[in-house]
Amino acid sequence: QVADVNLAFDNEKEIRIFFERGVLTKKRYDCVQQIRYHKTMKRMYSEEKLDEKKLANLLQERKRLGDLIQKKDEERIAYVNPFPRALQAFVTFETETGFIKAFS
C-alpha cells in the first residue's frame, strides 16, 4: 500500500522569485527596525539627538523596498502557471513488500 506521494513541479522560476522577495523583505524589516530605534531615541532623549536626514533616508528606503516587494509580487502573479507540470513523483510505500508488488 502507498503511504505517501509527493510531486515535484516545474516551478523553479517561481521559487527563485520568492527567494528574491525574501531578501527584500529582510532588508525592509531591518530598515523598519532602524526607523523604530530612531523614533524611540527621539521620544526618550528629545529632538536634538535625532538625525532628521538619516530618518528621512530610512523612510525613503523603506518605501523603495516596499515598491520592489510589490513588483516581485506582481512578477510572480504574472508568471505563475495555474496548471504546473509535475516532473516527478516521490512515492513512499508502507512496507517493502508493497514496493516489490508495485514494481513487479
Contacts in CASP RR format, 6 or more apart in sequence:
PFRMAT RR
TARGET T0000
AUTHOR 0000-0000-0000
METHOD contacts of the structure
MODEL  1
QVADVNLAFDNEKEIRIFFERGVLTKKRYDCVQQIRYHKTMKRMYSEEKL
DEKKLANLLQERKRLGDLIQKKDEERIAYVNPFPRALQAFVTFETETGFI
KAFS
1 93 0 8 1.000
1 94 0 8 1.000
1 95 0 8 1.000
1 98 0 8 1.000
2 91 0 8 1.000
2 92 0 8 1.000
2 93 0 8 1.000
2 94 0 8 1.000
2 102 0 8 1.000
3 92 0 8 1.000
3 93 0 8 1.000
3 94 0 8 1.000
4 91 0 8 1.000
4 92 0 8 1.000
5 89 0 8 1.000
5 90 0 8 1.000
5 91 0 8 1.000
5 92 0 8 1.000
6 89 0 8 1.000
6 90 0 8 1.000
7 86 0 8 1.000
7 88 0 8 1.000
7 89 0 8 1.000
7 90 0 8 1.000
8 86 0 8 1.000
8 87 0 8 1.000
8 88 0 8 1.000
8 89 0 8 1.000
8 90 0 8 1.000
9 84 0 8 1.000
9 85 0 8 1.000
9 86 0 8 1.000
9 87 0 8 1.000
10 84 0 8 1.000
10 85 0 8 1.000
10 86 0 8 1.000
10 87 0 8 1.000
11 81 0 8 1.000
11 84 0 8 1.000
13 79 0 8 1.000
14 76 0 8 1.000
14 79 0 8 1.000
14 80 0 8 1.000
17 72 0 8 1.000
17 75 0 8 1.000
17 76 0 8 1.000
17 79 0 8 1.000
18 76 0 8 1.000
20 72 0 8 1.000
21 69 0 8 1.000
21 72 0 8 1.000
21 73 0 8 1.000
21 76 0 8 1.000
24 65 0 8 1.000
24 66 0 8 1.000
24 68 0 8 1.000
24 69 0 8 1.000
24 72 0 8 1.000
25 69 0 8 1.000
27 65 0 8 1.000
28 62 0 8 1.000
28 65 0 8 1.000
28 66 0 8 1.000
28 69 0 8 1.000
31 58 0 8 1.000
31 61 0 8 1.000
31 62 0 8 1.000
31 65 0 8 1.000
32 62 0 8 1.000
34 58 0 8 1.000
35 55 0 8 1.000
35 58 0 8 1.000
35 59 0 8 1.000
35 62 0 8 1.000
38 50 0 8 1.000
38 51 0 8 1.000
38 54 0 8 1.000
38 55 0 8 1.000
38 58 0 8 1.000
39 55 0 8 1.000
41 49 0 8 1.000
41 50 0 8 1.000
42 49 0 8 1.000
42 50 0 8 1.000
91 102 0 8 1.000
93 99 0 8 1.000
93 102 0 8 1.000
END
